């Protein structure tokens, strides 16, 4: 994907901290580090949305039914097999 320029005004101390973090985390540039942070933020927002939808589906799926230890164990094994 081709890059484009994004001008950003931030306080000097924040700029220095970003440079420091980029070096410490072995990014080739502060720009690469900031791109990484933005991508992670987008991914986390998407995961949060998915989790929220999953929880909402659970809340609206009807009344909860207690599981025995054996039922819970079998369910967990099924989940593990699917991943």
Secondary structure as a PSIPRED ss2 file (coil, helix, strand):
# PSIPRED VFORMAT (PSIPRED V4.0)

   1 X C   1.000  0.000  0.000
   2 X C   1.000  0.000  0.000
   3 X C   1.000  0.000  0.000
   4 X C   1.000  0.000  0.000
   5 X C   1.000  0.000  0.000
   6 X C   1.000  0.000  0.000
   7 X C   1.000  0.000  0.000
   8 X C   1.000  0.000  0.000
   9 X C   1.000  0.000  0.000
  10 X C   1.000  0.000  0.000
  11 X C   1.000  0.000  0.000
  12 X H   0.000  1.000  0.000
  13 X H   0.000  1.000  0.000
  14 X H   0.000  1.000  0.000
  15 X H   0.000  1.000  0.000
  16 X H   0.000  1.000  0.000
  17 X H   0.000  1.000  0.000
  18 X H   0.000  1.000  0.000
  19 X H   0.000  1.000  0.000
  20 X H   0.000  1.000  0.000
  21 X H   0.000  1.000  0.000
  22 X H   0.000  1.000  0.000
  23 X H   0.000  1.000  0.000
  24 X H   0.000  1.000  0.000
  25 X C   1.000  0.000  0.000
  26 X C   1.000  0.000  0.000
  27 X C   1.000  0.000  0.000
  28 X C   1.000  0.000  0.000
  29 X C   1.000  0.000  0.000
  30 X H   0.000  1.000  0.000
  31 X H   0.000  1.000  0.000
  32 X H   0.000  1.000  0.000
  33 X H   0.000  1.000  0.000
  34 X H   0.000  1.000  0.000
  35 X H   0.000  1.000  0.000
  36 X H   0.000  1.000  0.000
  37 X H   0.000  1.000  0.000
  38 X H   0.000  1.000  0.000
  39 X H   0.000  1.000  0.000
  40 X H   0.000  1.000  0.000
  41 X H   0.000  1.000  0.000
  42 X H   0.000  1.000  0.000
  43 X H   0.000  1.000  0.000
  44 X H   0.000  1.000  0.000
  45 X H   0.000  1.000  0.000
  46 X H   0.000  1.000  0.000
  47 X H   0.000  1.000  0.000
  48 X H   0.000  1.000  0.000
  49 X H   0.000  1.000  0.000
  50 X H   0.000  1.000  0.000
  51 X H   0.000  1.000  0.000
  52 X H   0.000  1.000  0.000
  53 X H   0.000  1.000  0.000
  54 X H   0.000  1.000  0.000
  55 X H   0.000  1.000  0.000
  56 X H   0.000  1.000  0.000
  57 X H   0.000  1.000  0.000
  58 X H   0.000  1.000  0.000
  59 X H   0.000  1.000  0.000
  60 X C   1.000  0.000  0.000
  61 X C   1.000  0.000  0.000
  62 X C   1.000  0.000  0.000
  63 X C   1.000  0.000  0.000
  64 X C   1.000  0.000  0.000
  65 X C   1.000  0.000  0.000
  66 X C   1.000  0.000  0.000
  67 X C   1.000  0.000  0.000
  68 X C   1.000  0.000  0.000
  69 X H   0.000  1.000  0.000
  70 X H   0.000  1.000  0.000
  71 X H   0.000  1.000  0.000
  72 X H   0.000  1.000  0.000
  73 X H   0.000  1.000  0.000
  74 X H   0.000  1.000  0.000
  75 X H   0.000  1.000  0.000
  76 X H   0.000  1.000  0.000
  77 X H   0.000  1.000  0.000
  78 X H   0.000  1.000  0.000
  79 X H   0.000  1.000  0.000
  80 X H   0.000  1.000  0.000
  81 X H   0.000  1.000  0.000
  82 X H   0.000  1.000  0.000
  83 X C   1.000  0.000  0.000
